[in-house]
Amino acid sequence: MAKMVVFCGSDEPQKAFPPFMLGGGALAMDMDLVLFFTMNGLNIVKKGGAEKITLAGAAKTLPGFIEMAINGGAKLIACSAAFPIVNCKEEDLIEGVECGGVATFVEEAADADVVLTF
Amino acid sequence: MMSSDELAQLTPDKEIDARGVACPGPLLEAKRGITSVPMGGVMVVMSSDASTVADLPRWAAKMNHEYLGTVEDAGFWRLFVKRGK
């Protein structure tokens, strides 16, 4: 099965939403989807974080997109290497997100057909 | 591809109303909906999102379904897909 990996490194709305919009397309086309959250992108998967990131005109709210991704079978990985930089702990993360380091990203990216960076 | 007249005469096995839903919603609804269409049956997706007109034929090709055509209605489109797998 084809696979798409998206590097989510920002909590700016115009960078935080596209991984889920494009990711939704990938899921609709039966691709495997991996979303890798690091640096300020970790705010997307922190408890209460997604609610604060809003984008007028988007198809869903960010929590709605996260739910869509998880229900669609996407793998959400929080980069533990960035935890001390943005003051995040594993228990701060929403349910359904796993932790991984740089090797996790490299391994996922190395056998992906598409890798996107936001 | 079928003509508008031919499409209008089809009786779809499944109708998905994705009007008012923005991209990628209609594709996800199509993916969910096609599973309840019998093999060789027809699904019609109603969408008011212009990107669906370009995306649904690509989705159908990728998923091995047959895209039959699009009919424009008042402020939305009806896109016909025949289940292929």
N, CA and C atoms of all chains as a GROMACS GRO file, in nm:
protein
  609
    1MET      N    1   0.085  -0.121   0.000
    1MET     CA    2   0.000   0.000   0.000
    1MET      C    3   0.088   0.125   0.000
    2ALA      N    4   0.050   0.225  -0.077
    2ALA     CA    5   0.128   0.349  -0.082
    2ALA      C    6   0.120   0.420   0.054
    3LYS      N    7   0.223   0.497   0.082
    3LYS     CA    8   0.228   0.560   0.214
    3LYS      C    9   0.269   0.706   0.205
    4MET      N   10   0.202   0.790   0.283
    4MET     CA   11   0.235   0.932   0.290
    4MET      C   12   0.275   0.967   0.434
    5VAL      N   13   0.386   1.037   0.446
    5VAL     CA   14   0.433   1.084   0.576
    5VAL      C   15   0.433   1.236   0.574
    6VAL      N   16   0.374   1.296   0.677
    6VAL     CA   17   0.370   1.443   0.682
    6VAL      C   18   0.440   1.491   0.809
    7PHE      N   19   0.534   1.582   0.789
    7PHE     CA   20   0.610   1.644   0.897
    7PHE      C   21   0.535   1.770   0.939
    8CYS      N   22   0.481   1.771   1.059
    8CYS     CA   23   0.399   1.883   1.106
    8CYS      C   24   0.479   1.960   1.211
    9GLY      N   25   0.541   2.069   1.170
    9GLY     CA   26   0.633   2.138   1.259
    9GLY      C   27   0.587   2.275   1.305
   10SER      N   28   0.458   2.307   1.281
   10SER     CA   29   0.412   2.441   1.315
   10SER      C   30   0.269   2.438   1.366
   11ASP      N   31   0.238   2.534   1.455
   11ASP     CA   32   0.100   2.546   1.501
   11ASP      C   33   0.031   2.668   1.438
   12GLU      N   34   0.095   2.726   1.337
   12GLU     CA   35   0.029   2.833   1.262
   12GLU      C   36  -0.087   2.770   1.186
   13PRO      N   37  -0.207   2.829   1.193
   13PRO     CA   38  -0.323   2.765   1.130
   13PRO      C   39  -0.299   2.725   0.984
   14GLN      N   40  -0.235   2.812   0.906
   14GLN     CA   41  -0.218   2.780   0.764
   14GLN      C   42  -0.117   2.669   0.740
   15LYS      N   43  -0.046   2.630   0.844
   15LYS     CA   44   0.044   2.515   0.833
   15LYS      C   45  -0.009   2.395   0.911
   16ALA      N   46  -0.094   2.422   1.010
   16ALA     CA   47  -0.145   2.314   1.094
   16ALA      C   48  -0.258   2.237   1.027
   17PHE      N   49  -0.338   2.304   0.944
   17PHE     CA   50  -0.453   2.238   0.880
   17PHE      C   51  -0.419   2.154   0.757
   18PRO      N   52  -0.330   2.200   0.667
   18PRO     CA   53  -0.308   2.123   0.543
   18PRO      C   54  -0.265   1.978   0.563
   19PRO      N   55  -0.186   1.944   0.666
   19PRO     CA   56  -0.153   1.801   0.681
   19PRO      C   57  -0.277   1.714   0.693
   20PHE      N   58  -0.382   1.768   0.756
   20PHE     CA   59  -0.504   1.689   0.774
   20PHE      C   60  -0.591   1.691   0.649
   21MET      N   61  -0.589   1.805   0.577
   21MET     CA   62  -0.668   1.811   0.454
   21MET      C   63  -0.610   1.716   0.349
   22LEU      N   64  -0.477   1.726   0.329
   22LEU     CA   65  -0.412   1.637   0.232
   22LEU      C   66  -0.412   1.493   0.285
   23GLY      N   67  -0.395   1.480   0.415
   23GLY     CA   68  -0.396   1.347   0.476
   23GLY      C   69  -0.531   1.280   0.458
   24GLY      N   70  -0.638   1.358   0.466
   24GLY     CA   71  -0.773   1.302   0.444
   24GLY      C   72  -0.785   1.248   0.303
   25GLY      N   73  -0.726   1.320   0.208
   25GLY     CA   74  -0.725   1.272   0.069
   25GLY      C   75  -0.649   1.142   0.057
   26ALA      N   76  -0.536   1.134   0.126
   26ALA     CA   77  -0.454   1.011   0.122
   26ALA      C   78  -0.533   0.894   0.180
   27LEU      N   79  -0.603   0.918   0.291
   27LEU     CA   80  -0.683   0.810   0.352
   27LEU      C   81  -0.796   0.768   0.258
   28ALA      N   82  -0.857   0.867   0.191
   28ALA     CA   83  -0.965   0.835   0.098
   28ALA      C   84  -0.914   0.748  -0.017
   29MET      N   85  -0.787   0.767  -0.053
   29MET     CA   86  -0.728   0.688  -0.161
   29MET      C   87  -0.660   0.562  -0.109
   30ASP      N   88  -0.694   0.524   0.014
   30ASP     CA   89  -0.642   0.401   0.074
   30ASP      C   90  -0.492   0.401   0.095
   31MET      N   91  -0.433   0.519   0.115
   31MET     CA   92  -0.290   0.523   0.147
   31MET      C   93  -0.272   0.514   0.298
   32ASP      N   94  -0.156   0.461   0.339
   32ASP     CA   95  -0.119   0.469   0.480
   32ASP      C   96  -0.079   0.613   0.508
   33LEU      N   97  -0.116   0.662   0.625
   33LEU     CA   98  -0.083   0.801   0.658
   33LEU      C   99  -0.014   0.807   0.794
   34VAL      N  100   0.101   0.874   0.795
   34VAL     CA  101   0.173   0.897   0.920
   34VAL      C  102   0.192   1.047   0.938
   35LEU      N  103   0.147   1.100   1.051
   35LEU     CA  104   0.166   1.243   1.080
   35LEU      C  105   0.267   1.252   1.194
   36PHE      N  106   0.375   1.325   1.167
   36PHE     CA  107   0.484   1.336   1.265
   36PHE      C  108   0.486   1.478   1.319
   37PHE      N  109   0.461   1.495   1.448
   37PHE     CA  110   0.450   1.628   1.508
   37PHE      C  111   0.577   1.661   1.586
   38THR      N  112   0.635   1.777   1.555
   38THR     CA  113   0.754   1.818   1.627
   38THR      C  114   0.754   1.969   1.646
   39MET      N  115   0.844   2.019   1.728
   39MET     CA  116   0.855   2.162   1.761
   39MET      C  117   0.716   2.219   1.791
   40ASN      N  118   0.682   2.337   1.741
   40ASN     CA  119   0.550   2.394   1.775
   40ASN      C  120   0.434   2.313   1.719
   41GLY      N  121   0.463   2.223   1.626
   41GLY     CA  122   0.359   2.133   1.575
   41GLY      C  123   0.304   2.043   1.685
   42LEU      N  124   0.383   2.027   1.792
   42LEU     CA  125   0.336   1.944   1.904
   42LEU      C  126   0.212   2.006   1.971
   43ASN      N  127   0.196   2.137   1.957
   43ASN     CA  128   0.077   2.201   2.017
   43ASN      C  129  -0.053   2.147   1.956
   44ILE      N  130  -0.044   2.094   1.834
   44ILE     CA  131  -0.164   2.037   1.769
   44ILE      C  132  -0.213   1.914   1.845
   45VAL      N  133  -0.120   1.837   1.900
   45VAL     CA  134  -0.159   1.711   1.965
   45VAL      C  135  -0.147   1.717   2.117
   46LYS      N  136  -0.127   1.839   2.169
   46LYS     CA  137  -0.131   1.856   2.315
   46LYS      C  138  -0.278   1.866   2.356
   47LYS      N  139  -0.310   1.816   2.475
   47LYS     CA  140  -0.448   1.828   2.525
   47LYS      C  141  -0.488   1.975   2.525
   48GLY      N  142  -0.601   2.006   2.464
   48GLY     CA  143  -0.651   2.144   2.460
   48GLY      C  144  -0.582   2.232   2.359
   49GLY      N  145  -0.484   2.180   2.290
   49GLY     CA  146  -0.406   2.262   2.196
   49GLY      C  147  -0.478   2.287   2.064
   50ALA      N  148  -0.535   2.181   2.007
   50ALA     CA  149  -0.598   2.194   1.874
   50ALA      C  150  -0.716   2.290   1.877
   51GLU      N  151  -0.785   2.294   1.992
   51GLU     CA  152  -0.902   2.382   2.004
   51GLU      C  153  -0.864   2.528   1.985
   52LYS      N  154  -0.739   2.562   2.017
   52LYS     CA  155  -0.696   2.702   2.011
   52LYS      C  156  -0.650   2.742   1.871
   53ILE      N  157  -0.635   2.643   1.783
   53ILE     CA  158  -0.586   2.672   1.648
   53ILE      C  159  -0.706   2.668   1.553
   54THR      N  160  -0.746   2.784   1.504
   54THR     CA  161  -0.868   2.789   1.422
   54THR      C  162  -0.838   2.851   1.286
   55LEU      N  163  -0.912   2.808   1.186
   55LEU     CA  164  -0.892   2.858   1.050
   55LEU      C  165  -1.030   2.875   0.985
   56ALA      N  166  -1.066   3.002   0.961
   56ALA     CA  167  -1.197   3.029   0.900
   56ALA      C  168  -1.204   2.966   0.761
   57GLY      N  169  -1.315   2.903   0.731
   57GLY     CA  170  -1.334   2.845   0.597
   57GLY      C  171  -1.287   2.702   0.584
   58ALA      N  172  -1.221   2.649   0.686
   58ALA     CA  173  -1.174   2.510   0.678
   58ALA      C  174  -1.295   2.416   0.689
   59ALA      N  175  -1.279   2.295   0.632
   59ALA     CA  176  -1.390   2.199   0.628
   59ALA      C  177  -1.432   2.153   0.766
   60LYS      N  178  -1.336   2.140   0.855
   60LYS     CA  179  -1.365   2.093   0.991
   60LYS      C  180  -1.281   2.176   1.088
   61THR      N  181  -1.312   2.164   1.216
   61THR     CA  182  -1.224   2.222   1.318
   61THR      C  183  -1.100   2.133   1.325
   62LEU      N  184  -0.994   2.182   1.387
   62LEU     CA  185  -0.875   2.098   1.399
   62LEU      C  186  -0.900   1.972   1.482
   63PRO      N  187  -0.971   1.981   1.596
   63PRO     CA  188  -1.004   1.856   1.667
   63PRO      C  189  -1.084   1.760   1.579
   64GLY      N  190  -1.173   1.817   1.495
   64GLY     CA  191  -1.251   1.732   1.404
   64GLY      C  192  -1.161   1.662   1.303
   65PHE      N  193  -1.062   1.732   1.252
   65PHE     CA  194  -0.967   1.672   1.158
   65PHE      C  195  -0.884   1.563   1.226
   66ILE      N  196  -0.844   1.591   1.352
   66ILE     CA  197  -0.763   1.491   1.424
   66ILE      C  198  -0.844   1.363   1.442
   67GLU      N  199  -0.971   1.379   1.478
   67GLU     CA  200  -1.059   1.264   1.495
   67GLU      C  201  -1.073   1.187   1.363
   68MET      N  202  -1.090   1.263   1.253
   68MET     CA  203  -1.100   1.201   1.120
   68MET      C  204  -0.975   1.119   1.090
   69ALA      N  205  -0.858   1.176   1.120
   69ALA     CA  206  -0.732   1.107   1.090
   69ALA      C  207  -0.719   0.979   1.172
   70ILE      N  208  -0.748   0.990   1.302
   70ILE     CA  209  -0.734   0.873   1.390
   70ILE      C  210  -0.836   0.765   1.350
   71ASN      N  211  -0.961   0.806   1.328
   71ASN     CA  212  -1.063   0.708   1.287
   71ASN      C  213  -1.032   0.646   1.152
   72GLY      N  214  -0.963   0.721   1.067
   72GLY     CA  215  -0.928   0.671   0.934
   72GLY      C  216  -0.806   0.581   0.935
   73GLY      N  217  -0.746   0.563   1.051
   73GLY     CA  218  -0.634   0.470   1.061
   73GLY      C  219  -0.497   0.534   1.052
   74ALA      N  220  -0.490   0.668   1.056
   74ALA     CA  221  -0.360   0.734   1.050
   74ALA      C  222  -0.281   0.708   1.177
   75LYS      N  223  -0.149   0.709   1.162
   75LYS     CA  224  -0.062   0.697   1.278
   75LYS      C  225  -0.012   0.836   1.314
   76LEU      N  226  -0.034   0.878   1.438
   76LEU     CA  227   0.010   1.010   1.483
   76LEU      C  228   0.128   0.991   1.578
   77ILE      N  229   0.241   1.052   1.543
   77ILE     CA  230   0.361   1.036   1.624
   77ILE      C  231   0.408   1.172   1.675
   78ALA      N  232   0.430   1.181   1.806
   78ALA     CA  233   0.485   1.303   1.866
   78ALA      C  234   0.635   1.284   1.884
   79CYS      N  235   0.711   1.382   1.840
   79CYS     CA  236   0.857   1.373   1.843
   79CYS      C  237   0.909   1.400   1.984
   80SER      N  238   0.957   1.295   2.048
   80SER     CA  239   1.003   1.311   2.187
   80SER      C  240   1.129   1.395   2.196
   81ALA      N  241   1.204   1.404   2.087
   81ALA     CA  242   1.327   1.483   2.089
   81ALA      C  243   1.297   1.632   2.109
   82ALA      N  244   1.177   1.674   2.067
   82ALA     CA  245   1.142   1.816   2.080
   82ALA      C  246   1.070   1.848   2.211
   83PHE      N  247   1.039   1.745   2.290
   83PHE     CA  248   0.964   1.768   2.415
   83PHE      C  249   1.030   1.875   2.505
   84PRO      N  250   1.163   1.861   2.535
   84PRO     CA  251   1.223   1.962   2.624
   84PRO      C  252   1.228   2.102   2.563
   85ILE      N  253   1.229   2.108   2.430
   85ILE     CA  254   1.239   2.238   2.363
   85ILE      C  255   1.109   2.317   2.376
   86VAL      N  256   0.997   2.248   2.364
   86VAL     CA  257   0.868   2.318   2.372
   86VAL      C  258   0.794   2.288   2.503
   87ASN      N  259   0.868   2.231   2.598
   87ASN     CA  260   0.814   2.208   2.731
   87ASN      C  261   0.688   2.120   2.726
   88CYS      N  262   0.703   2.003   2.667
   88CYS     CA  263   0.592   1.909   2.652
   88CYS      C  264   0.630   1.776   2.716
   89LYS      N  265   0.530   1.709   2.773
   89LYS     CA  266   0.553   1.578   2.830
   89LYS      C  267   0.456   1.478   2.769
   90GLU      N  268   0.493   1.350   2.776
   90GLU     CA  269   0.408   1.248   2.713
   90GLU      C  270   0.265   1.255   2.767
   91GLU      N  271   0.248   1.284   2.896
   91GLU     CA  272   0.113   1.286   2.953
   91GLU      C  273   0.032   1.409   2.908
   92ASP      N  274   0.098   1.505   2.844
   92ASP     CA  275   0.026   1.622   2.791
   92ASP      C  276  -0.045   1.591   2.659
   93LEU      N  277  -0.013   1.478   2.600
   93LEU     CA  278  -0.064   1.449   2.464
   93LEU      C  279  -0.206   1.391   2.468
   94ILE      N  280  -0.281   1.418   2.362
   94ILE     CA  281  -0.415   1.362   2.351
   94ILE      C  282  -0.404   1.211   2.325
   95GLU      N  283  -0.515   1.143   2.348
   95GLU     CA  284  -0.519   0.999   2.327
   95GLU      C  285  -0.502   0.964   2.179
   96GLY      N  286  -0.435   0.855   2.152
   96GLY     CA  287  -0.420   0.812   2.013
   96GLY      C  288  -0.290   0.856   1.950
   97VAL      N  289  -0.208   0.929   2.026
   97VAL     CA  290  -0.080   0.976   1.974
   97VAL      C  291   0.032   0.896   2.041
   98GLU      N  292   0.123   0.844   1.961
   98GLU     CA  293   0.236   0.773   2.019
   98GLU      C  294   0.362   0.858   2.012
   99CYS      N  295   0.461   0.823   2.092
   99CYS     CA  296   0.586   0.900   2.093
   99CYS      C  297   0.690   0.830   2.007
  100GLY      N  298   0.773   0.908   1.944
  100GLY     CA  299   0.880   0.852   1.864
  100GLY      C  300   0.992   0.952   1.854
  101GLY      N  301   1.110   0.904   1.825
  101GLY     CA  302   1.225   0.993   1.810
  101GLY      C  303   1.260   1.012   1.664
  102VAL      N  304   1.377   1.067   1.640
  102VAL     CA  305   1.418   1.095   1.503
  102VAL      C  306   1.428   0.968   1.418
  103ALA      N  307   1.471   0.859   1.480
  103ALA     CA  308   1.484   0.734   1.404
  103ALA      C  309   1.348   0.687   1.353
  104THR      N  310   1.244   0.712   1.433
  104THR     CA  311   1.108   0.675   1.392
  104THR      C  312   1.071   0.750   1.264
  105PHE      N  313   1.098   0.882   1.266
  105PHE     CA  314   1.066   0.962   1.148
  105PHE      C  315   1.145   0.914   1.027
  106VAL      N  316   1.275   0.896   1.046
  106VAL     CA  317   1.362   0.857   0.934
  106VAL      C  318   1.315   0.723   0.876
  107GLU      N  319   1.282   0.630   0.966
  107GLU     CA  320   1.238   0.498   0.920
  107GLU      C  321   1.104   0.509   0.844
  108GLU      N  322   1.009   0.586   0.899
  108GLU     CA  323   0.879   0.603   0.832
  108GLU      C  324   0.898   0.673   0.697
  109ALA      N  325   0.982   0.776   0.696
  109ALA     CA  326   1.002   0.855   0.574
  109ALA      C  327   1.075   0.775   0.466
  110ALA      N  328   1.168   0.690   0.510
  110ALA     CA  329   1.251   0.617   0.413
  110ALA      C  330   1.168   0.523   0.327
  111ASP      N  331   1.060   0.467   0.382
  111ASP     CA  332   0.982   0.377   0.296
  111ASP      C  333   0.846   0.437   0.256
  112ALA      N  334   0.837   0.570   0.264
  112ALA     CA  335   0.714   0.637   0.219
  112ALA      C  336   0.724   0.670   0.070
  113ASP      N  337   0.608   0.682   0.007
  113ASP     CA  338   0.604   0.722  -0.135
  113ASP      C  339   0.597   0.874  -0.147
  114VAL      N  340   0.539   0.936  -0.045
  114VAL     CA  341   0.525   1.083  -0.043
  114VAL      C  342   0.563   1.133   0.096
  115VAL      N  343   0.650   1.234   0.102
  115VAL     CA  344   0.681   1.298   0.230
  115VAL      C  345   0.659   1.448   0.212
  116LEU      N  346   0.575   1.504   0.299
  116LEU     CA  347   0.546   1.647   0.293
  116LEU      C  348   0.592   1.715   0.421
  117THR      N  349   0.630   1.842   0.409
  117THR     CA  350   0.675   1.917   0.526
  117THR      C  351   0.594   2.045   0.540
  118PHE      N  352   0.542   2.066   0.660
  118PHE     CA  353   0.472   2.193   0.687
  118PHE      C  354   0.533   2.260   0.809
  119MET      N  355  -1.723   0.706  -2.023
  119MET     CA  356  -1.801   0.821  -1.980
  119MET      C  357  -1.940   0.817  -2.045
  120MET      N  358  -2.038   0.860  -1.971
  120MET     CA  359  -2.176   0.859  -2.020
  120MET      C  360  -2.224   1.003  -2.039
  121SER      N  361  -2.322   1.020  -2.124
  121SER     CA  362  -2.376   1.155  -2.147
  121SER      C  363  -2.469   1.192  -2.031
  122SER      N  364  -2.501   1.321  -2.022
  122SER     CA  365  -2.591   1.367  -1.915
  122SER      C  366  -2.725   1.295  -1.921
  123ASP      N  367  -2.774   1.273  -2.044
  123ASP     CA  368  -2.903   1.204  -2.059
  123ASP      C  369  -2.896   1.061  -2.008
  124GLU      N  370  -2.786   0.994  -2.043
  124GLU     CA  371  -2.769   0.855  -1.997
  124GLU      C  372  -2.758   0.850  -1.845
  125LEU      N  373  -2.683   0.945  -1.791
  125LEU     CA  374  -2.666   0.948  -1.645
  125LEU      C  375  -2.798   0.974  -1.574
  126ALA      N  376  -2.879   1.063  -1.635
  126ALA     CA  377  -3.008   1.099  -1.573
  126ALA      C  378  -3.101   0.979  -1.565
  127GLN      N  379  -3.078   0.880  -1.653
  127GLN     CA  380  -3.166   0.762  -1.655
  127GLN      C  381  -3.122   0.651  -1.561
  128LEU      N  382  -3.003   0.669  -1.502
  128LEU     CA  383  -2.953   0.567  -1.410
  128LEU      C  384  -3.031   0.570  -1.279
  129THR      N  385  -3.048   0.453  -1.220
  129THR     CA  386  -3.104   0.447  -1.085
  129THR      C  387  -2.990   0.406  -0.991
  130PRO      N  388  -2.933   0.503  -0.921
  130PRO     CA  389  -2.819   0.469  -0.836
  130PRO      C  390  -2.859   0.374  -0.723
  131ASP      N  391  -2.766   0.287  -0.686
  131ASP     CA  392  -2.788   0.197  -0.573
  131ASP      C  393  -2.765   0.271  -0.442
  132LYS      N  394  -2.690   0.381  -0.450
  132LYS     CA  395  -2.657   0.455  -0.327
  132LYS      C  396  -2.641   0.602  -0.362
  133GLU      N  397  -2.695   0.687  -0.274
  133GLU     CA  398  -2.684   0.831  -0.295
  133GLU      C  399  -2.613   0.892  -0.174
  134ILE      N  400  -2.506   0.965  -0.201
  134ILE     CA  401  -2.431   1.030  -0.093
  134ILE      C  402  -2.454   1.180  -0.105
  135ASP      N  403  -2.509   1.240  -0.001
  135ASP     CA  404  -2.529   1.385  -0.004
  135ASP      C  405  -2.416   1.452   0.074
  136ALA      N  406  -2.314   1.498   0.001
  136ALA     CA  407  -2.199   1.564   0.066
  136ALA      C  408  -2.202   1.714   0.040
  137ARG      N  409  -2.322   1.765   0.009
  137ARG     CA  410  -2.332   1.909  -0.016
  137ARG      C  411  -2.302   1.986   0.113
  138GLY      N  412  -2.229   2.096   0.099
  138GLY     CA  413  -2.194   2.176   0.215
  138GLY      C  414  -2.070   2.125   0.287
  139VAL      N  415  -2.016   2.014   0.239
  139VAL     CA  416  -1.896   1.957   0.300
  139VAL      C  417  -1.776   1.994   0.214
  140ALA      N  418  -1.672   2.046   0.276
  140ALA     CA  419  -1.555   2.089   0.199
  140ALA      C  420  -1.453   1.977   0.188
  141CYS      N  421  -1.363   1.992   0.094
  141CYS     CA  422  -1.254   1.898   0.068
  141CYS      C  423  -1.175   1.873   0.197
  142PRO      N  424  -1.140   1.751   0.235
  142PRO     CA  425  -1.156   1.626   0.160
  142PRO      C  426  -1.281   1.547   0.198
  143GLY      N  427  -1.379   1.613   0.262
  143GLY     CA  428  -1.497   1.542   0.310
  143GLY      C  429  -1.570   1.457   0.208
  144PRO      N  430  -1.603   1.514   0.089
  144PRO     CA  431  -1.678   1.433  -0.008
  144PRO      C  432  -1.605   1.304  -0.048
  145LEU      N  433  -1.471   1.310  -0.057
  145LEU     CA  434  -1.396   1.188  -0.093
  145LEU      C  435  -1.408   1.083   0.017
  146LEU      N  436  -1.398   1.130   0.142
  146LEU     CA  437  -1.408   1.036   0.253
  146LEU      C  438  -1.547   0.976   0.261
  147GLU      N  439  -1.649   1.058   0.230
  147GLU     CA  440  -1.786   1.006   0.230
  147GLU      C  441  -1.806   0.906   0.116
  148ALA      N  442  -1.742   0.935   0.003
  148ALA     CA  443  -1.750   0.841  -0.111
  148ALA      C  444  -1.684   0.709  -0.075
  149LYS      N  445  -1.569   0.718  -0.008
  149LYS     CA  446  -1.497   0.596   0.029
  149LYS      C  447  -1.582   0.511   0.124
  150ARG      N  448  -1.647   0.580   0.219
  150ARG     CA  449  -1.732   0.509   0.314
  150ARG      C  450  -1.854   0.450   0.243
  151GLY      N  451  -1.912   0.531   0.154
  151GLY     CA  452  -2.038   0.493   0.090
  151GLY      C  453  -2.026   0.377  -0.007
  152ILE      N  454  -1.915   0.370  -0.079
  152ILE     CA  455  -1.904   0.271  -0.188
  152ILE      C  456  -1.908   0.128  -0.133
  153THR      N  457  -1.872   0.112  -0.006
  153THR     CA  458  -1.868  -0.024   0.050
  153THR      C  459  -2.008  -0.085   0.060
  154SER      N  460  -2.112   0.001   0.062
  154SER     CA  461  -2.247  -0.056   0.070
  154SER      C  462  -2.315  -0.061  -0.067
  155VAL      N  463  -2.237  -0.039  -0.173
  155VAL     CA  464  -2.290  -0.051  -0.309
  155VAL      C  465  -2.253  -0.191  -0.360
  156PRO      N  466  -2.347  -0.263  -0.421
  156PRO     CA  467  -2.310  -0.395  -0.473
  156PRO      C  468  -2.207  -0.383  -0.586
  157MET      N  469  -2.127  -0.485  -0.605
  157MET     CA  470  -2.026  -0.485  -0.711
  157MET      C  471  -2.094  -0.456  -0.845
  158GLY      N  472  -2.044  -0.358  -0.918
  158GLY     CA  473  -2.105  -0.322  -1.046
  158GLY      C  474  -2.220  -0.223  -1.031
  159GLY      N  475  -2.257  -0.192  -0.905
  159GLY     CA  476  -2.364  -0.098  -0.878
  159GLY      C  477  -2.316   0.046  -0.891
  160VAL      N  478  -2.410   0.138  -0.890
  160VAL     CA  479  -2.378   0.278  -0.912
  160VAL      C  480  -2.404   0.363  -0.787
  161MET      N  481  -2.308   0.449  -0.759
  161MET     CA  482  -2.323   0.545  -0.648
  161MET      C  483  -2.321   0.685  -0.708
  162VAL      N  484  -2.407   0.771  -0.655
  162VAL     CA  485  -2.402   0.910  -0.698
  162VAL      C  486  -2.362   0.994  -0.576
  163VAL      N  487  -2.264   1.082  -0.598
  163VAL     CA  488  -2.218   1.170  -0.491
  163VAL      C  489  -2.261   1.312  -0.525
  164MET      N  490  -2.336   1.375  -0.436
  164MET     CA  491  -2.375   1.514  -0.457
  164MET      C  492  -2.277   1.601  -0.379
  165SER      N  493  -2.215   1.696  -0.446
  165SER     CA  494  -2.118   1.783  -0.380
  165SER      C  495  -2.133   1.926  -0.430
  166SER      N  496  -2.120   2.020  -0.339
  166SER     CA  497  -2.121   2.161  -0.378
  166SER      C  498  -1.979   2.217  -0.377
  167ASP      N  499  -1.882   2.130  -0.353
  167ASP     CA  500  -1.742   2.170  -0.349
  167ASP      C  501  -1.680   2.146  -0.488
  168ALA      N  502  -1.637   2.255  -0.553
  168ALA     CA  503  -1.588   2.244  -0.691
  168ALA      C  504  -1.470   2.147  -0.704
  169SER      N  505  -1.390   2.135  -0.599
  169SER     CA  506  -1.272   2.048  -0.612
  169SER      C  507  -1.313   1.901  -0.626
  170THR      N  508  -1.434   1.867  -0.581
  170THR     CA  509  -1.479   1.728  -0.594
  170THR      C  510  -1.491   1.687  -0.741
  171VAL      N  511  -1.527   1.784  -0.826
  171VAL     CA  512  -1.545   1.755  -0.969
  171VAL      C  513  -1.412   1.706  -1.030
  172ALA      N  514  -1.302   1.763  -0.982
  172ALA     CA  515  -1.172   1.720  -1.031
  172ALA      C  516  -1.120   1.598  -0.955
  173ASP      N  517  -1.152   1.592  -0.826
  173ASP     CA  518  -1.092   1.489  -0.741
  173ASP      C  519  -1.160   1.353  -0.748
  174LEU      N  520  -1.293   1.353  -0.760
  174LEU     CA  521  -1.363   1.224  -0.752
  174LEU      C  522  -1.326   1.129  -0.868
  175PRO      N  523  -1.313   1.180  -0.993
  175PRO     CA  524  -1.268   1.090  -1.100
  175PRO      C  525  -1.129   1.031  -1.071
  176ARG      N  526  -1.040   1.111  -1.011
  176ARG     CA  527  -0.906   1.061  -0.977
  176ARG      C  528  -0.915   0.956  -0.866
  177TRP      N  529  -1.001   0.986  -0.768
  177TRP     CA  530  -1.020   0.890  -0.659
  177TRP      C  531  -1.072   0.758  -0.716
  178ALA      N  532  -1.171   0.768  -0.805
  178ALA     CA  533  -1.231   0.646  -0.862
  178ALA      C  534  -1.125   0.564  -0.937
  179ALA      N  535  -1.043   0.633  -1.015
  179ALA     CA  536  -0.939   0.562  -1.094
  179ALA      C  537  -0.841   0.493  -1.000
  180LYS      N  538  -0.802   0.563  -0.897
  180LYS     CA  539  -0.704   0.509  -0.801
  180LYS      C  540  -0.763   0.389  -0.726
  181MET      N  541  -0.892   0.394  -0.699
  181MET     CA  542  -0.955   0.290  -0.619
  181MET      C  543  -1.015   0.180  -0.708
  182ASN      N  544  -0.987   0.186  -0.838
  182ASN     CA  545  -1.037   0.085  -0.933
  182ASN      C  546  -1.189   0.081  -0.946
  183HIS      N  547  -1.250   0.199  -0.932
  183HIS     CA  548  -1.392   0.210  -0.964
  183HIS      C  549  -1.403   0.282  -1.098
  184GLU      N  550  -1.522   0.277  -1.158
  184GLU     CA  551  -1.538   0.343  -1.287
  184GLU      C  552  -1.615   0.475  -1.270
  185TYR      N  553  -1.551   0.583  -1.309
  185TYR     CA  554  -1.617   0.713  -1.304
  185TYR      C  555  -1.704   0.725  -1.429
  186LEU      N  556  -1.834   0.750  -1.410
  186LEU     CA  557  -1.926   0.750  -1.524
  186LEU      C  558  -1.952   0.890  -1.580
  187GLY      N  559  -1.941   0.991  -1.495
  187GLY     CA  560  -1.964   1.127  -1.544
  187GLY      C  561  -2.026   1.216  -1.438
  188THR      N  562  -2.041   1.342  -1.473
  188THR     CA  563  -2.091   1.443  -1.380
  188THR      C  564  -2.207   1.519  -1.443
  189VAL      N  565  -2.309   1.544  -1.364
  189VAL     CA  566  -2.420   1.628  -1.409
  189VAL      C  567  -2.428   1.749  -1.317
  190GLU      N  568  -2.431   1.868  -1.376
  190GLU     CA  569  -2.441   1.987  -1.294
  190GLU      C  570  -2.587   2.013  -1.259
  191ASP      N  571  -2.609   2.046  -1.132
  191ASP     CA  572  -2.744   2.077  -1.085
  191ASP      C  573  -2.742   2.221  -1.033
  192ALA      N  574  -2.843   2.262  -0.958
  192ALA     CA  575  -2.850   2.399  -0.910
  192ALA      C  576  -2.756   2.420  -0.792
  193GLY      N  577  -2.635   2.468  -0.819
  193GLY     CA  578  -2.540   2.496  -0.711
  193GLY      C  579  -2.463   2.375  -0.661
  194PHE      N  580  -2.479   2.262  -0.729
  194PHE     CA  581  -2.400   2.145  -0.691
  194PHE      C  582  -2.384   2.050  -0.810
  195TRP      N  583  -2.307   1.948  -0.791
  195TRP     CA  584  -2.283   1.850  -0.897
  195TRP      C  585  -2.324   1.711  -0.850
  196ARG      N  586  -2.368   1.629  -0.945
  196ARG     CA  587  -2.394   1.487  -0.918
  196ARG      C  588  -2.286   1.409  -0.992
  197LEU      N  589  -2.207   1.336  -0.918
  197LEU     CA  590  -2.098   1.259  -0.978
  197LEU      C  591  -2.130   1.110  -0.966
  198PHE      N  592  -2.123   1.040  -1.078
  198PHE     CA  593  -2.163   0.899  -1.082
  198PHE      C  594  -2.040   0.808  -1.088
  199VAL      N  595  -2.041   0.709  -1.001
  199VAL     CA  596  -1.930   0.614  -0.994
  199VAL      C  597  -1.987   0.472  -0.989
  200LYS      N  598  -1.927   0.383  -1.069
  200LYS     CA  599  -1.968   0.242  -1.068
  200LYS      C  600  -1.865   0.163  -0.987
  201ARG      N  601  -1.913   0.088  -0.892
  201ARG     CA  602  -1.820   0.013  -0.807
  201ARG      C  603  -1.747  -0.094  -0.888
  202GLY      N  604  -1.613  -0.092  -0.876
  202GLY     CA  605  -1.533  -0.186  -0.956
  202GLY      C  606  -1.463  -0.292  -0.874
  203LYS      N  607  -1.450  -0.268  -0.746
  203LYS     CA  608  -1.383  -0.370  -0.662
  203LYS      C  609  -1.429  -0.363  -0.518
   0.00000   0.00000   0.00000
